[in-house]
Amino acid sequence: MTMMHTPVRNLLRLACLTMALVALAACRAAPQADAANPADSAAAGTAIVPENWPQPAWPFPEDPELERRVEALLATMTVEEKVGQIIQGDIDSITPEDVRKYRLGSILAGGGSDPGGKYNAPPQAWLDLADAFWEASMDTSGGGKAIPIIWGIDAMHGQSNIIGATLFPHNIGLGATRNVELIREIARITAIETRATGMEWTFAPTVAVPRDVRWGRSYEGYSEDPELVASFAGVFVEGLQGKPGSSDFLGDHRVMSTVKHFLGDGGTTDGKDQGDTRTSEAELRDVHNAGYVTAIAAGAQSVMASFNSFHGEKLHGHKPLLNDVLKERMNFGGFIVGDWNGHGQVRGCTNTDCPQTFNAGLDMAMAPDSWRGLYETTLAQVKDGTIPMERLDDAVRRILRAKFRMNLFEKPKPSERGLGGRFDLLGAPEHRAVARQAVRESLVLLKNQGGILPLAPNQRFLIAGDGADNVGKQSGGWTLTWQGDGTTRADFPNADSIWDGLKAQVEAAGGSAQLSIDGSYAQKPDVAIVVFGEEPYAEFQGDQPTLMYKGGNTADLELIRKLKADGIPVVSVFISGRPLWMNRELNASDAFVAVWLPGSEGGGIADVLLRAGDGAVQHDFTGKLSFSWPRRADQYALNVGQEGYDPLFAFGFGLTYGDDGNLALLSEDPGIEAGAGGTGAWFDHGVATTGHALRLVGADGEAMDIVHPHATTTDGSLAMTAINHEVQEGARLFAWEDFAGVEVRANTPLDLDRETNGDVLVVMTLRVDAPPTDGRLRIAAGCGEGCRGEVNADAALAALPVGEWTRLGMPLKCLRAAGADMTRLDMPFALHAGGGARIALARVAAGTSFDHRVDCATD
């Protein structure tokens, strides 16, 4: 991307923002419901008045030739082929032979699905698989129609599933740039790198308007402000697809866009992922719908239905919103795709049986591991009239139109298209330069006491903190793996960590830089840069009960304070997917920079923090907060324009080097009770929750911390794999070959003494596939060296149903009686079993509801 002088760039930003908001103006001009009218209040439930919604123009005029081709093909298709078009399976559960047999219209690669089951599969493996699926869809040897398959993937911040791809900052960082044209260029590059690996469809952009940043998907949103979201949404769609009517629209250098998640995913109660949005229709329309107005006007070919409910009714089954509003009132002419088994959450449905979702307006069901069962029941329901043929034909037409617009019927297999196999484009220097610009422009300076920044590079630097040399951490979720965990430095060949960027510039200027994660040093440095922040997470795994950083864990704070006590100036570089309560860290730091989740180009941070060798400022801070920064840890739903708005740093705040960066001491009272920052569960949806870690302990006593969904102890006595339960990779299956254990460790000791005095239990959501051959099952808790309580659960195990999910509860008092000090648990849960056991575990938490109970002498 050609660099522009600041005045010109600012004029372009203003012009593009104005153009992007033209479509949004239709929302403001639409008839407005009276806020005082009960029909438009939250109490009105799901009552929807489509006439009150905006009516953007669909940018495709009538195309008789396109319609002729669609109708001609549709007229020749069997009902089986039609049903195949509306079912999407995941590559982890479907093969090219399945596509050949069932004539499915689409596949996806979910966040945990990769060729050969390898998260670090090479680009060629992806392209080979794309060819194989395409060839299967075009094979007519069995008599089926040749209808090219489309492959959808979560290219969330670049083609982030592929080794070596350019990784851009996540949307929260892009929102801080306010740079509309930069957003367009990022989308264009993402399309290019996605096409190079064989896919033609990305599930992006996310246009949620997060209103409670406890939500684990907050970083997928550009802003809490609907107008800012709207200004980016249409532009990003155009960057991916090209402009309707242009010669390259949906061409070989472009990909199909999916705008998600319709609707209200950023407004759920308590910030819960997949929760219930109980706002008014007016707020749903004017706030959460803002990005869809500009995206539809830009020609987005697909929209993804959301997991959330609106006043208790799941969006996957919400006909008034999917059909009456989105398709009819808002003139959306593309197709609606579901989310991961989202149809199965509709009342009365299962993952393999849900006519309600299609009748409500869904056109393609994402049935990753349930596709075969859903295909069979849907076919039967069409044949018996439960799903009208007219509804099926409408869904298929919408899908076929998108395929014809992409000219897929005339295209060869993916490897032979314009960019197929151009792996040199993955992480290409010109692409990385744009990502580095995005990093620079996304950084937000919150404190600069005494003008310590920018730093002269010819000094002695100490670079500390566990985020300093960790590309996986700085990239966050949706990076090679679903949660962004389990990666290594070798997985990022085209990337610079924050340490890489700082080291290169410091040494080039004649200074010295030492990397020391724990902050230790042999020679006192002139300045320390401490890089720390949230561990990677995605979706519900990132949900939090408060805005306490790491649930109140103070390890990073103690590192900063230690360096300050040594008389060393400290610049804090904070990696996060949302604003959090950081008053203590702000007080302890001389400068504090929010860098969000910058992606592969950590060098962009050095570009701003460090002066040039001649002493000049390289790049000033230009980033402005796209989310309000909390004054207390209980300011969950803190949004600009609300009554009583009282943030620490307001929406739009961001210092420059010309500003007074001094900050008075802040209150260190978080505004919540001690311990309230915990998650309520120690292990949930297959992973340890924030503040906890999962560990496997072999029969030989050797322990290993878990960093990837698949692991085996060094002695082979216990193996763990990820399995689906309720959601993608929502549980872990443990297979024992000898007596070994799985443990949940707490980063900060837990005090469960109060809970132990009542009738609170440790509740395990589990499935026993096979009991241990010797029948041994032990449940334990630990409280430091020489402090442990273990309970025999053999009898309870024998009573559990085999092959069925159930909840097994054991009173906490049993563990206390067995010797655990419940006031200082550093291991709140451990499960040990004998060889032959096969047990799946989805959740472990303190609770009172259970299906089966462990009896113990103290009970």
RAFEN-V232014 format. One record per backbone hydrogen bond with DSSP energy under -1.0 kcal/mol. CO is the residue of the C=O (numbers start at 1). NH is the residue of the N-H. If there is no record, write none. Layout:
co->CO nh->NH
co->CO nh->NH
//
This chain:
co->5 nh->9
co->6 nh->10
co->7 nh->11
co->8 nh->12
co->9 nh->13
co->10 nh->14
co->11 nh->15
co->12 nh->16
co->13 nh->17
co->14 nh->18
co->15 nh->19
co->16 nh->20
co->17 nh->21
co->19 nh->22
co->21 nh->25
co->23 nh->26
co->24 nh->27
co->24 nh->28
co->25 nh->29
co->26 nh->30
co->34 nh->37
co->37 nh->40
co->38 nh->41
co->41 nh->44
co->42 nh->45
co->44 nh->47
co->49 nh->52
co->50 nh->53
co->63 nh->67
co->64 nh->68
co->65 nh->69
co->66 nh->70
co->67 nh->71
co->68 nh->72
co->69 nh->73
co->70 nh->74
co->71 nh->75
co->73 nh->76
co->78 nh->82
co->79 nh->83
co->80 nh->84
co->81 nh->85
co->84 nh->87
co->84 nh->105
co->86 nh->365
co->88 nh->367
co->89 nh->108
co->90 nh->93
co->95 nh->99
co->96 nh->100
co->97 nh->101
co->98 nh->102
co->99 nh->103
co->105 nh->150
co->106 nh->89
co->107 nh->152
co->108 nh->91
co->110 nh->113
co->114 nh->117
co->115 nh->118
co->118 nh->121
co->122 nh->125
co->122 nh->126
co->123 nh->127
co->124 nh->128
co->125 nh->129
co->126 nh->130
co->127 nh->131
co->128 nh->132
co->129 nh->133
co->130 nh->134
co->131 nh->135
co->132 nh->136
co->133 nh->137
co->134 nh->138
co->137 nh->147
co->140 nh->143
co->145 nh->147
co->150 nh->107
co->152 nh->109
co->153 nh->155
co->153 nh->203
co->154 nh->156
co->157 nh->168
co->158 nh->160
co->159 nh->162
co->160 nh->480
co->162 nh->165
co->167 nh->600
co->170 nh->173
co->170 nh->174
co->171 nh->175
co->174 nh->177
co->176 nh->624
co->179 nh->183
co->180 nh->184
co->181 nh->185
co->182 nh->186
co->183 nh->187
co->184 nh->188
co->185 nh->189
co->186 nh->190
co->187 nh->191
co->188 nh->192
co->189 nh->193
co->190 nh->194
co->191 nh->195
co->192 nh->196
co->194 nh->199
co->195 nh->198
co->196 nh->421
co->200 nh->256
co->201 nh->153
co->202 nh->204
co->204 nh->258
co->205 nh->260
co->212 nh->215
co->214 nh->544
co->215 nh->218
co->217 nh->220
co->218 nh->221
co->219 nh->172
co->225 nh->229
co->226 nh->230
co->227 nh->231
co->228 nh->232
co->229 nh->233
co->232 nh->236
co->233 nh->237
co->234 nh->238
co->235 nh->239
co->236 nh->240
co->237 nh->241
co->238 nh->242
co->240 nh->255
co->241 nh->250
co->243 nh->246
co->246 nh->249
co->248 nh->251
co->251 nh->254
co->256 nh->202
co->259 nh->304
co->260 nh->207
co->262 nh->306
co->264 nh->267
co->266 nh->211
co->268 nh->271
co->269 nh->272
co->272 nh->275
co->275 nh->309
co->276 nh->269
co->277 nh->311
co->280 nh->284
co->281 nh->285
co->282 nh->286
co->283 nh->287
co->283 nh->288
co->289 nh->292
co->289 nh->293
co->291 nh->295
co->292 nh->296
co->293 nh->297
co->294 nh->298
co->295 nh->300
co->296 nh->299
co->301 nh->335
co->302 nh->259
co->303 nh->337
co->304 nh->262
co->308 nh->315
co->309 nh->277
co->310 nh->313
co->313 nh->310
co->314 nh->317
co->315 nh->318
co->317 nh->319
co->318 nh->322
co->319 nh->323
co->319 nh->324
co->320 nh->325
co->321 nh->326
co->323 nh->328
co->324 nh->329
co->325 nh->330
co->326 nh->332
co->335 nh->303
co->336 nh->363
co->336 nh->364
co->337 nh->305
co->339 nh->342
co->341 nh->344
co->342 nh->345
co->343 nh->346
co->346 nh->349
co->350 nh->353
co->353 nh->350
co->355 nh->359
co->356 nh->360
co->357 nh->362
co->358 nh->361
co->364 nh->338
co->365 nh->88
co->365 nh->367
co->366 nh->341
co->367 nh->371
co->368 nh->90
co->370 nh->374
co->371 nh->375
co->372 nh->376
co->373 nh->377
co->374 nh->378
co->375 nh->379
co->376 nh->380
co->377 nh->381
co->378 nh->382
co->379 nh->383
co->380 nh->384
co->381 nh->386
co->381 nh->387
co->388 nh->392
co->389 nh->393
co->390 nh->394
co->391 nh->395
co->392 nh->396
co->393 nh->397
co->394 nh->398
co->395 nh->399
co->396 nh->400
co->397 nh->401
co->398 nh->402
co->399 nh->403
co->400 nh->404
co->401 nh->405
co->402 nh->406
co->403 nh->408
co->404 nh->407
co->407 nh->410
co->413 nh->416
co->414 nh->417
co->419 nh->422
co->421 nh->423
co->422 nh->425
co->423 nh->426
co->425 nh->428
co->428 nh->432
co->429 nh->433
co->430 nh->434
co->431 nh->435
co->432 nh->436
co->433 nh->437
co->434 nh->438
co->435 nh->439
co->436 nh->440
co->437 nh->441
co->438 nh->442
co->439 nh->443
co->443 nh->623
co->444 nh->594
co->445 nh->655
co->447 nh->592
co->448 nh->451
co->449 nh->452
co->455 nh->611
co->459 nh->512
co->460 nh->526
co->460 nh->527
co->461 nh->514
co->462 nh->529
co->463 nh->516
co->464 nh->531
co->465 nh->468
co->468 nh->499
co->470 nh->474
co->471 nh->475
co->472 nh->476
co->474 nh->599
co->479 nh->481
co->481 nh->479
co->482 nh->478
co->488 nh->491
co->489 nh->492
co->496 nh->602
co->497 nh->501
co->498 nh->502
co->499 nh->503
co->500 nh->504
co->501 nh->505
co->502 nh->506
co->503 nh->507
co->504 nh->508
co->505 nh->509
co->506 nh->511
co->507 nh->510
co->512 nh->461
co->514 nh->463
co->516 nh->519
co->517 nh->465
co->527 nh->462
co->528 nh->571
co->529 nh->464
co->530 nh->573
co->531 nh->467
co->532 nh->575
co->538 nh->541
co->539 nh->542
co->540 nh->543
co->547 nh->581
co->548 nh->551
co->549 nh->552
co->550 nh->553
co->554 nh->558
co->555 nh->559
co->556 nh->560
co->557 nh->561
co->558 nh->562
co->559 nh->563
co->560 nh->564
co->561 nh->565
co->562 nh->566
co->563 nh->568
co->564 nh->567
co->569 nh->528
co->570 nh->590
co->570 nh->591
co->571 nh->530
co->572 nh->593
co->573 nh->532
co->574 nh->595
co->575 nh->534
co->582 nh->586
co->583 nh->587
co->584 nh->588
co->585 nh->589
co->590 nh->449
co->591 nh->572
co->592 nh->446
co->592 nh->447
co->593 nh->574
co->594 nh->444
co->597 nh->170
co->600 nh->496
co->600 nh->602
co->601 nh->604
co->602 nh->605
co->603 nh->607
co->605 nh->609
co->606 nh->610
co->609 nh->455
co->612 nh->615
co->616 nh->612
co->625 nh->652
co->626 nh->224
co->629 nh->648
co->629 nh->649
co->632 nh->635
co->633 nh->547
co->634 nh->636
co->636 nh->213
co->636 nh->638
co->639 nh->642
co->642 nh->645
co->649 nh->629
co->650 nh->653
co->653 nh->625
co->656 nh->659
co->661 nh->448
co->670 nh->633
co->673 nh->676
co->675 nh->678
co->682 nh->689
co->683 nh->844
co->684 nh->687
co->687 nh->684
co->689 nh->692
co->691 nh->747
co->693 nh->745
co->694 nh->706
co->695 nh->743
co->696 nh->704
co->697 nh->741
co->698 nh->701
co->702 nh->698
co->704 nh->696
co->711 nh->720
co->713 nh->716
co->717 nh->737
co->717 nh->738
co->718 nh->713
co->719 nh->735
co->720 nh->711
co->721 nh->733
co->723 nh->731
co->725 nh->727
co->727 nh->725
co->727 nh->730
co->731 nh->723
co->732 nh->841
co->733 nh->721
co->734 nh->839
co->735 nh->719
co->736 nh->836
co->740 nh->833
co->741 nh->697
co->742 nh->831
co->743 nh->695
co->744 nh->829
co->745 nh->693
co->750 nh->825
co->752 nh->756
co->753 nh->757
co->755 nh->758
co->760 nh->812
co->761 nh->847
co->762 nh->810
co->763 nh->845
co->764 nh->808
co->765 nh->842
co->765 nh->843
co->766 nh->806
co->767 nh->840
co->768 nh->803
co->770 nh->838
co->772 nh->775
co->776 nh->834
co->777 nh->793
co->778 nh->832
co->779 nh->791
co->780 nh->830
co->781 nh->789
co->782 nh->826
co->782 nh->827
co->784 nh->787
co->787 nh->783
co->789 nh->781
co->791 nh->779
co->793 nh->797
co->794 nh->798
co->795 nh->799
co->797 nh->800
co->806 nh->766
co->807 nh->851
co->807 nh->852
co->808 nh->764
co->809 nh->854
co->810 nh->762
co->811 nh->814
co->812 nh->816
co->813 nh->817
co->814 nh->818
co->815 nh->820
co->816 nh->819
co->821 nh->824
co->822 nh->752
co->825 nh->750
co->826 nh->746
co->827 nh->782
co->829 nh->744
co->830 nh->780
co->831 nh->742
co->832 nh->778
co->833 nh->740
co->834 nh->837
co->835 nh->773
co->837 nh->736
co->838 nh->769
co->838 nh->770
co->839 nh->734
co->840 nh->767
co->841 nh->732
co->842 nh->686
co->843 nh->765
co->844 nh->682
co->844 nh->683
co->845 nh->763
co->847 nh->761
co->852 nh->809
co->856 nh->859
//
